Amino acid sequence: MKRPIHVLLMAFLAVLFGIGSNGCAPVSGEYRASATYSSYSRDDDYYYGSLDRYGTWVEVSTYGQVWCPLDVSAGWRPYTVGSWAYTDYGWMWVAEDPWGYIPYHYGRWTFDSYYGWVWIPGDVWAPAWVSWRYGDGWVGWAPLPPDAGWRVGVGLTVDSYALDSRIDSYGWCFVPARDITSGNLRGRIAPASRNVTFISVTKNVTNYTVINSRPAERGLRREMIERDTGRRITPYQIVESRTPRGSRGATIQGSTIEVYRPKEDVGSRARDRVRTQPRERGNPPRDLIRHQEVERSKFEERMQSERTELDREHQRELRQPPRGVSREELTRRQRAEMQAQQEREDRERKAIEERTKRLKKREEDRDKDDEARGRDRDRDRDRNQERKRGRGNSDKG
């Protein structure tokens, strides 16, 4: 006898995200039975189940509940683990992170001094919510700032000129223009400390528009990249899938990219999930907390690697100065980059230490709660046994 398709789909989701009798590793908030909780669809488990497994929800005063990824390495930045694909809606980010679909196509990212990079939920889908820079043989992208909203009939609420002052300078990722279509972007992204130079030699070309009622980005045109690479770029066509395509949410098949999207209210439902899930299940998995300890121990080694790479690039420039740049200007640039490297290290070090400290405190609190519940269970068991013995003695009498 064949099982109904919805039963098979729910079984698939249970395997994919570990949804069983114990549920996902949900987020904080007092539990209360409600229509919102009972009406969660498979979309909610599909999207937010993966977030719960790979990070934690935290309270940030300016934005409320935001999601903090915990399986990333020290010094990580959004839109670095994956690749770009040019589509009929502009450049689409194809994530390799196991949680990487929803935070790269909905909402915004921002850097918090306590938690590092955090994701602020949003309701509108786009191939990627980033700003673009181009010039002097380089292409750069960075997450749009939280105040860059989207309005139907208006577009972005912040223009490209205002974006420059609102985007975190270390959030930019720059690669040679010829490498923008590379499948190994992580290995080609320049050190973040060099952003101070690249921002000065490139121009913000961000230009969001609307195609088929969806946001599309038309600032970084494919002709620009074709001119730099000498190769023609054939756009992928984005088509909607009726079923989930893994936690990354998109599948490339030939000349199309299949995308599975919820109908509406992605950000609102994310926050509802945070508020209505059991408090005792609101802590991140223990292995993610341990991962933070490991990353903290590796931090200095990674920063030393960045400094070595920066020094190597500086030595190369001294041997072959960039065209049109004087020795004095080159010296000034390199000093600014070394200072930026130190500032980046300081803020990343502070964030990882604060994040580790706060997560350890949450783990200690969880252990204390577990011990208290264990004592309560033992006490209840002893009382039940006492009552049973009392009833037994009464029957004998």
Secondary structure, DSSP 8 states (H G I E B T S, - for coil): ----HHHHHHHHHHHHHT-STT------S-----HHHHT--HHHHHHHHHHHHHEEEEEETTTEEEEEE-SS-TT--SS-SEEEEEETTEEEEEE-STT-SHHHHSSEEEEETTTEEEEE--S---S--EEEEEETTEEEEEE--TT--EETTTEESS-HHHHHHHS-GGG-EEEEGGGTT-S-GGGT---GGGHHHHHHHSEE---EEEETTEEEE-SS-HHHHHHHHS-----BEEEE-SS--STT-EEEETTEEEE---SS-HHHHHHHHHHHS-GGG-S--HHHHHHHHHHHHHHHHHHHHHHHHHHHHHHHHHHS--TT--HHHHHHHHHHHHHHHHHHHHHHHHHHHHHHHHHHHHHHHHHHHHHHHHHHHHHHHHHHHHHHHHHHHHHH-
